[in-house]
Amino acid sequence: MASNIGAIQPYSFESDAWSDEGKGPSRFFVPPSVFSNHKYDFFQMAPFLLLLITKKTKERHTFRFFSFFWQKSGALSGIPISGCLGDQSAALVGQMCFQDGQAKNTYGTGCFLLRNTGAKPVMSDHGLLTTVAYKLGRDKPACYALEGSVAIAGAVVRWLKDNLGIIGSSEELEKLAASVGTSYGCYFVPAFSGLYAPYWEPSARGIICGLTQFTNRSHLAFAALEAVCFQTREILDAMNQDSGIPLTQLQVDGGMTSNRLLMQLQADILCIPVVKPSMPETTALGAAMAAGAAEGVSVWSLNPEDLSEVTSEKFEPQINPEESEFRYARWKKAVEKSKNWETTQPVANGNGEISIFSSVPLGFYIMGSMLMLIGAKYIAPIPEESKH
């Protein structure tokens, strides 16, 4: 929250400011109104923020950020808030991705893939975001992550159900796709609101291509599941390029992981194992883990040597890499066709010049208007005054 309002730098957990007095320490209070009040009202909490100058070099001071919450009233009165993690960071903790290079993918309405990059933030050159993963302790270093997001994952199931009406439930989608075991060359790019990472292409729109007279709703169901997996592959490829170290397995969570066909397709398309924990709701688990390990609570430890093995299911690739690459290359071709679909720019003619007749309806309208104006000049009756 603090980095969003400029109180701290997101990569250093500190903030620089200029001082006229040159004396310290000084305190600065951030009013509670800068935060989302409805969350605090729900829990009957009041935020109190303190910025304390801890270092000074010449005229520049470095602030450290502290936040406190006190309970005003209600059932949680007197209970301290010992942990606070964003949803994707919490899932990373819940998957116990504490080592540099470990990654998780959460399959919900969209897909969110985070890869732990350790204590040093890695700036992406391939369309990903650099974010703070977690900081588990006052004296512990912050850990960072590369993040890639996909807008449409589970939402494609709802679209097939509510908009097209070809399925009645997510379970039916899996059954339809499994009944054919292939998309029969059909590719579905669900760029309903543009493409997110790694393209960031708002002009893209959804397309279904590669249709033949034999394509049916089962092939479309299979193509929809493949689309989720291909989009994950694109983000993972970008992460491998940014980090320079290929991922050896992907840990997964979220509601869509109950679809076993989807998980097998993901392993086939990535050509690496996909590991699904027995408890898929790792976001809630990660928040609880952080809260319980906080100083003053310490009901458990998050030190690597204290962590136990988690019961999980592993999906191994079942197709050869050549087939996977062939299908992925055709997906990339479909993605290119979805780009630059929504545009407000006029179309150029063969000479590179903008033509007002590039739109056929507009051309007919303009030509028709011109003919009507010319015709009106000759058809109009001669006024009586001009006869004399």
C-alpha positions in Angstrom: 0.0 0.0 0.0 2.8 2.4 0.9 4.6 2.0 -2.4 1.3 2.8 -4.2 1.0 6.2 -2.5 4.6 7.1 -2.8 5.5 6.5 0.9 8.2 3.9 0.1 10.1 2.6 -2.9 8.7 -0.9 -3.7 12.2 -2.4 -4.2 14.0 -1.1 -1.1 11.2 -0.7 1.4 12.6 2.8 2.0 11.8 6.4 0.9 14.0 9.3 0.3 13.1 12.9 1.2 14.8 16.3 1.5 15.1 18.0 4.8 15.8 21.7 5.5 16.5 21.2 9.2 19.1 18.4 8.9 18.0 17.1 12.3 16.5 13.8 13.2 14.9 11.6 13.9 11.6 13.1 12.6 8.2 11.6 12.3 5.6 11.9 9.5 2.1 10.7 9.8 0.1 9.5 6.7 -3.7 10.1 7.2 -5.9 7.0 7.1 -7.9 8.5 4.3 -5.4 7.4 1.7 -6.3 3.8 2.2 -9.4 1.8 1.3 -11.6 2.5 4.2 -14.3 -0.1 3.6 -11.9 -2.9 4.6 -11.0 -1.3 7.8 -14.7 -0.5 8.6 -15.5 -4.2 8.0 -13.0 -5.3 10.6 -13.6 -2.3 12.8 -9.9 -1.3 12.5 -8.2 2.0 12.2 -4.8 2.4 10.4 -1.9 4.4 11.9 1.2 4.9 9.8 4.5 6.1 11.0 7.5 7.2 8.9 10.7 7.3 11.0 13.9 8.8 9.7 16.6 6.2 10.5 19.6 7.4 8.3 20.9 10.6 7.0 23.5 11.5 4.4 24.1 15.2 3.9 20.6 16.7 3.2 18.9 13.4 2.2 17.1 11.3 4.8 16.0 7.7 4.4 12.7 6.7 6.0 11.7 3.4 7.2 8.0 2.5 7.0 6.0 1.0 9.9 2.3 0.3 10.0 0.2 -0.4 13.0 -3.5 -1.3 13.4 -5.6 -1.2 16.5 -8.9 -2.7 17.0 -11.7 -0.2 17.7 -14.4 -2.6 18.7 -16.0 -5.8 17.6 -15.3 -9.5 17.8 -11.6 -9.0 16.9 -10.9 -6.3 19.5 -7.5 -6.8 20.9 -6.3 -9.3 18.4 -3.1 -8.2 16.6 -2.7 -8.4 12.8 0.5 -10.4 12.5 0.6 -11.0 8.8 -0.4 -9.3 5.6 0.2 -10.7 2.1 -1.4 -10.0 -1.3 -3.2 -12.9 -2.8 -0.5 -14.0 -5.3 2.3 -13.5 -2.8 0.3 -15.6 -0.3 -0.1 -18.4 -2.8 3.7 -18.3 -3.4 4.2 -18.8 0.4 1.5 -21.4 0.6 3.3 -23.4 -2.1 6.5 -23.0 0.0 8.3 -21.5 -3.0 11.0 -20.0 -0.7 14.0 -20.9 -3.0 15.3 -18.8 -5.8 13.9 -20.2 -9.0 10.8 -21.9 -7.6 7.5 -20.9 -9.3 3.8 -21.3 -8.9 0.8 -20.7 -11.1 -2.7 -19.9 -9.8 -5.6 -20.9 -12.0 -8.6 -18.8 -11.3 -10.6 -16.4 -13.4 -7.3 -15.5 -14.8 -3.8 -17.0 -14.4 -1.1 -15.6 -12.2 2.4 -17.0 -12.4 5.1 -15.9 -9.9 8.7 -17.0 -9.8 10.9 -16.4 -6.8 14.0 -14.4 -7.7 15.5 -14.2 -4.2 16.7 -11.2 -2.4 17.6 -9.2 -5.6 14.8 -7.9 -7.8 15.2 -8.9 -11.5 14.0 -6.4 -14.0 12.2 -8.0 -16.9 13.1 -7.5 -20.5 10.3 -9.7 -21.8 7.0 -8.2 -20.7 6.9 -9.3 -17.1 6.4 -7.4 -13.8 8.9 -7.2 -11.0 7.2 -7.4 -7.6 7.8 -7.8 -3.9 7.1 -11.5 -3.1 7.2 -11.4 0.7 9.2 -10.3 3.8 8.9 -12.8 6.6 10.3 -10.9 9.6 11.4 -7.5 10.7 15.1 -8.4 10.3 14.7 -10.8 7.4 15.5 -9.6 3.8 12.7 -9.0 1.4 12.3 -11.5 -1.4 11.2 -10.6 -4.9 9.5 -12.2 -7.8 8.8 -12.0 -11.5 5.0 -12.0 -12.2 3.0 -12.6 -15.3 -0.7 -12.5 -15.6 -3.3 -13.9 -18.0 -6.6 -12.2 -18.2 -8.8 -15.1 -19.3 -8.4 -18.6 -17.8 -11.3 -19.9 -15.8 -13.4 -17.1 -17.4 -13.3 -18.9 -20.7 -15.4 -21.7 -19.1 -18.0 -19.2 -18.1 -18.0 -17.7 -21.6 -18.6 -21.1 -23.2 -21.4 -21.8 -20.7 -23.2 -18.4 -20.5 -22.4 -16.9 -23.9 -22.4 -19.9 -26.3 -24.4 -22.3 -24.2 -22.3 -25.3 -25.4 -21.6 -26.6 -21.9 -23.6 -26.7 -18.6 -20.7 -26.9 -16.2 -16.9 -27.0 -15.9 -17.2 -30.8 -15.4 -18.9 -31.1 -18.7 -16.1 -29.1 -20.4 -13.6 -31.6 -19.2 -15.7 -34.5 -20.4 -16.3 -33.0 -23.8 -12.6 -32.3 -24.3 -11.6 -35.7 -23.1 -14.0 -37.4 -25.5 -11.9 -36.2 -28.5 -8.5 -35.8 -27.0 -7.5 -33.2 -29.6 -8.6 -29.8 -30.9 -8.3 -31.2 -34.5 -6.3 -28.1 -35.5 -8.6 -25.6 -33.9 -7.0 -22.8 -31.9 -8.8 -20.4 -29.5 -7.2 -17.2 -28.5 -9.5 -15.7 -25.7 -8.2 -12.2 -26.0 -11.6 -10.7 -25.1 -10.1 -7.6 -23.6 -6.7 -7.7 -25.2 -3.5 -9.7 -24.5 -1.8 -9.4 -21.1 1.7 -10.6 -20.3 4.0 -10.9 -22.1 2.4 -9.0 -25.0 0.5 -6.2 -23.3 -1.5 -5.7 -26.5 -4.8 -3.9 -25.8 -5.9 -4.0 -29.5 -6.0 -7.8 -29.7 -9.4 -9.5 -29.7 -10.5 -13.1 -29.3 -10.4 -15.4 -32.3 -11.1 -19.0 -33.1 -9.2 -20.3 -36.1 -8.3 -23.5 -37.9 -12.0 -24.6 -38.2 -13.0 -27.3 -40.6 -16.3 -29.0 -41.4 -15.5 -31.7 -38.9 -14.9 -29.3 -36.0 -17.5 -29.6 -33.2 -18.1 -28.3 -29.7 -15.8 -31.0 -28.2 -12.9 -29.7 -30.3 -13.7 -26.2 -29.2 -13.7 -27.3 -25.5 -10.3 -28.9 -26.0 -9.0 -25.7 -27.7 -10.3 -23.7 -24.7 -8.3 -25.8 -22.2 -5.2 -25.7 -24.5 -5.5 -21.9 -24.6 -5.0 -21.6 -20.8 -1.9 -23.9 -21.1 -0.4 -22.0 -24.0 -0.8 -18.7 -22.3 1.0 -20.1 -19.3 3.8 -21.4 -21.6 4.3 -17.9 -23.0 4.8 -16.4 -19.5 7.1 -19.3 -18.4 9.2 -18.8 -21.5 9.6 -15.1 -20.7 10.6 -16.0 -17.1 13.2 -18.4 -18.3 14.7 -15.8 -20.6 14.8 -13.2 -17.9 16.3 -15.5 -15.2 18.6 -17.4 -17.6 17.7 -20.7 -15.7 14.9 -22.9 -17.1 12.2 -24.0 -14.7 12.3 -27.7 -13.9 8.8 -28.1 -12.5 5.7 -25.9 -12.0 3.6 -25.9 -8.8 0.0 -25.1 -9.4 -3.1 -24.2 -7.4 -6.5 -22.6 -7.7 -10.0 -23.9 -8.7 -9.1 -25.0 -12.2 -6.5 -27.5 -11.0 -9.4 -29.9 -10.2 -9.5 -30.4 -14.0 -7.1 -33.3 -14.4 -7.1 -33.1 -18.2 -6.0 -29.4 -18.0 -3.2 -30.3 -15.6 -2.0 -33.1 -18.0 -2.2 -30.7 -21.0 -0.2 -28.2 -19.0 2.6 -30.7 -18.4 2.6 -31.7 -22.1 2.8 -28.1 -23.4 5.4 -27.0 -20.9 7.5 -30.3 -21.3 8.1 -30.2 -17.5 6.2 -31.8 -14.5 3.3 -30.0 -13.0 2.8 -30.5 -9.3 -0.6 -30.1 -7.6 -0.8 -30.0 -3.8 -3.6 -31.9 -2.0 -4.9 -28.6 -0.7 -5.4 -26.3 -3.7 -6.4 -23.1 -1.8 -2.9 -22.1 -1.1 -3.6 -18.4 -1.0 -5.5 -18.7 2.3 -2.8 -21.2 3.5 0.0 -18.8 2.8 -1.6 -16.0 4.7 -2.1 -18.3 7.7 1.5 -19.5 7.4 2.9 -15.9 7.5 0.6 -14.9 10.4 1.5 -17.9 12.5 5.3 -17.5 11.9 5.3 -13.8 12.9 7.4 -12.6 15.8 5.4 -12.7 19.0 3.1 -15.5 17.6 5.6 -18.2 16.4 3.2 -21.1 16.5 5.3 -22.6 13.7 8.5 -22.0 11.8 9.0 -21.3 8.1 12.7 -22.1 8.1 13.4 -24.6 5.3 14.8 -27.2 7.7 11.5 -27.1 9.7 9.2 -27.5 6.7 7.7 -30.9 6.0 6.9 -32.6 2.7 3.4 -31.7 1.3 1.2 -34.4 -0.2 0.9 -33.7 -3.9 0.1 -35.2 -7.3 2.6 -34.9 -10.1 1.6 -34.8 -13.8 4.5 -35.8 -16.1 4.7 -34.9 -19.8 3.2 -37.6 -22.0 3.9 -36.3 -25.5 7.3 -35.8 -27.2 8.8 -32.3 -27.2 8.5 -32.1 -31.0 4.8 -32.4 -31.0 4.6 -29.9 -28.1 6.6 -27.4 -30.1 4.5 -27.9 -33.2 1.3 -27.1 -31.4 2.9 -24.2 -29.6 4.1 -22.7 -32.9 0.6 -22.9 -34.4 -0.7 -21.2 -31.2 1.8 -18.3 -31.7 0.6 -18.0 -35.3 -3.0 -17.6 -34.0 -1.9 -15.0 -31.5 -0.4 -12.9 -34.2 -3.7 -13.0 -36.1 -5.5 -11.7 -33.0 -3.4 -8.6 -32.7 -4.3 -5.1 -34.1 -7.9 -6.1 -34.4 -9.4 -3.2 -32.6 -8.0 0.0 -34.1 -9.1 3.6 -34.6 -6.4 4.3 -37.2 -7.5 4.7 -40.9 -6.3 2.0 -43.3 -3.5 2.9 -45.8 -3.7 2.1 -49.5 -1.1 0.2 -51.4 1.2 3.3 -51.7 1.2 3.8 -47.9 -1.3 6.7 -48.2 -4.4 7.0 -46.1 -7.5 6.5 -48.2 -10.9 7.7 -47.2 -12.3 4.9 -49.4 -10.6 2.2 -47.4 -14.0 1.6 -45.8 -16.4 0.4 -48.5 -19.6 1.5 -46.7 -18.0 4.9 -46.1 -16.9 5.1 -49.8 -20.4 4.4 -51.0 -21.8 7.0 -48.6 -19.5 9.7 -49.8 -19.9 8.9 -53.5 -23.7 8.8 -53.1 -23.7 12.2 -51.4 -21.6 13.7 -54.1 -23.8 12.4 -56.8 -26.9 13.7 -55.0 -25.4 17.2 -54.8 -24.4 17.2 -58.4 -27.8 15.9 -59.5 -29.7 18.4 -57.4 -27.9 21.3 -59.2 -29.5 20.2 -62.5 -32.8 18.8 -61.3 -33.7 21.8 -59.1 -36.5 24.0 -60.8 -35.5 27.4 -62.1 -36.8 30.2 -59.9 -39.5 32.5 -61.5 -37.4 35.6 -61.1 -34.6 34.2 -63.4 -37.1 33.7 -66.2 -37.6 37.5 -66.7 
